[in-house]
Amino acid sequence: MRIFLRKTHRWLGLLMALQIIAWMVSGLWFSLFPIEEIRGEHLTTMPEDIGYLPPADAAEALASPARVQATLAAHFDAPWTFSTLGLMRRQGAFYWHVTGTLGGQPFARLVTGDGAAVVAPLDSEGARTRAQELLLRPGVVESVVWVEEAAPDAEIRGRDLPLWKVGFSVPESLNLYIEPWSGELVARRTARWRVFDFLWMLHIMDFEARDDFNTPLLQIAAFLGLVIALTGLALWAATTRLWRRSGS
């Protein structure tokens, strides 16, 4: 029996060595950094509040929801549906923040507070300026890229496109992804996030989309890891003098 346990433990340990090391290294790295820092939340401002009741001192100057809806109806040239309407303040001015679906795809738009016009989408210079506004401290812009497609393992995977990607060399090789119509910050990606993403891929053993925690490969590896641990315990019990003496 001991021979069987020893061989099972030894060869499964050899087979699983790299993955067990990957689990330990990634788990250690995850524990070292707060998730807020990995996400880059310490580098950017807080999201703008979107309220659903206009402030009393500005209510007379703001359009009614019906006026906002009429402006959007004139703006779109395809069937659309309305989801949410909120009021936000940016750079001292009020805007109506509207979400819905257009042609089956989600959309976000900003309408001026008086309901007169839909705010134009950001161009590259507008995206650069908006990205700088979102930082707590001034950064050094390295690139501004229009993103229309993303690979399954891209750092912006799972997000609605297109988006502006504004890359900074400082701070932390930060990329900010900005929705062109609303100017909203959709995602932050830092150097630490990219390390996290790579280690997460190794940890969950999803080498394609990096998001599936239920892959057969992970299930098999977890089972083999459990067998290694159990055979190690059984081998210890079978070869420990104290255990054999107490059981005799």
Secondary structure as UniProt FT lines:
FT   HELIX           2..32
FT   HELIX           35..38
FT   TURN            39..43
FT   TURN            56..58
FT   HELIX           59..61
FT   HELIX           65..75
FT   STRAND          80..90
FT   TURN            91..92
FT   STRAND          93..102
FT   TURN            103..104
FT   STRAND          105..112
FT   TURN            113..114
FT   HELIX           124..134
FT   STRAND          140..147
FT   TURN            152..153
FT   TURN            155..158
FT   STRAND          163..170
FT   TURN            171..173
FT   STRAND          175..178
FT   TURN            180..182
FT   STRAND          185..189
FT   HELIX           191..204
FT   HELIX           216..239
FT   HELIX           241..247
//
